[in-house]
Amino acid sequence: EKALGQKVIVPKYNKVMGAFGVALLVKEHPPQKTKFRGFEISDMDIKCDSFQCKGCPNQCEVIEAKMNDKIIARWGDRCGRWSNLRYD
């Protein structure tokens, strides 16, 4: 307060202010297209399988999620080799 020369106000729920700010920004500037599949996704058939990556000494178990035989996500790799790929 001394450095700023004015009173600093800390909101009661300060830990969620970042999320609140992002929500306001999205409300003001909504994205044209998102990858959100809707809440009905919980009723869709998603199959998960796994494989052992041999791309480095970590030998991670990578989990792969598929919907309609199309890969929609991968996770479990420590190096990002699989989880950083883009899936459209």
SULDA-V134178 format. One record per residue. N is the residue number from 1. RES is the residue in three letters. D_FIRST is the distance of its C-alpha to the first C-alpha in whole Angstrom. Layout:
# SULDA-V134178
n:N res:RES d_first:D_FIRST
n:N res:RES d_first:D_FIRST
This chain:
# SULDA-V134178
n:1 res:GLU d_first:0
n:2 res:LYS d_first:4
n:3 res:ALA d_first:5
n:4 res:LEU d_first:5
n:5 res:GLY d_first:6
n:6 res:GLN d_first:5
n:7 res:LYS d_first:5
n:8 res:VAL d_first:6
n:9 res:ILE d_first:10
n:10 res:VAL d_first:12
n:11 res:PRO d_first:15
n:12 res:LYS d_first:18
n:13 res:TYR d_first:20
n:14 res:ASN d_first:17
n:15 res:LYS d_first:20
n:16 res:VAL d_first:22
n:17 res:MET d_first:20
n:18 res:GLY d_first:21
n:19 res:ALA d_first:25
n:20 res:PHE d_first:24
n:21 res:GLY d_first:23
n:22 res:VAL d_first:26
n:23 res:ALA d_first:28
n:24 res:LEU d_first:27
n:25 res:LEU d_first:28
n:26 res:VAL d_first:31
n:27 res:LYS d_first:32
n:28 res:GLU d_first:31
n:29 res:HIS d_first:33
n:30 res:PRO d_first:36
n:31 res:PRO d_first:37
n:32 res:GLN d_first:41
n:33 res:LYS d_first:42
n:34 res:THR d_first:41
n:35 res:LYS d_first:43
n:36 res:PHE d_first:42
n:37 res:ARG d_first:46
n:38 res:GLY d_first:45
n:39 res:PHE d_first:45
n:40 res:GLU d_first:49
n:41 res:ILE d_first:49
n:42 res:SER d_first:49
n:43 res:ASP d_first:52
n:44 res:MET d_first:53
n:45 res:ASP d_first:55
n:46 res:ILE d_first:53
n:47 res:LYS d_first:55
n:48 res:CYS d_first:53
n:49 res:ASP d_first:55
n:50 res:SER d_first:54
n:51 res:PHE d_first:55
n:52 res:GLN d_first:54
n:53 res:CYS d_first:53
n:54 res:LYS d_first:55
n:55 res:GLY d_first:53
n:56 res:CYS d_first:51
n:57 res:PRO d_first:52
n:58 res:ASN d_first:49
n:59 res:GLN d_first:52
n:60 res:CYS d_first:49
n:61 res:GLU d_first:51
n:62 res:VAL d_first:50
n:63 res:ILE d_first:50
n:64 res:GLU d_first:51
n:65 res:ALA d_first:51
n:66 res:LYS d_first:53
n:67 res:MET d_first:54
n:68 res:ASN d_first:57
n:69 res:ASP d_first:58
n:70 res:LYS d_first:55
n:71 res:ILE d_first:52
n:72 res:ILE d_first:49
n:73 res:ALA d_first:47
n:74 res:ARG d_first:47
n:75 res:TRP d_first:45
n:76 res:GLY d_first:45
n:77 res:ASP d_first:45
n:78 res:ARG d_first:43
n:79 res:CYS d_first:43
n:80 res:GLY d_first:43
n:81 res:ARG d_first:46
n:82 res:TRP d_first:47
n:83 res:SER d_first:44
n:84 res:ASN d_first:43
n:85 res:LEU d_first:46
n:86 res:ARG d_first:46
n:87 res:TYR d_first:48
n:88 res:ASP d_first:49
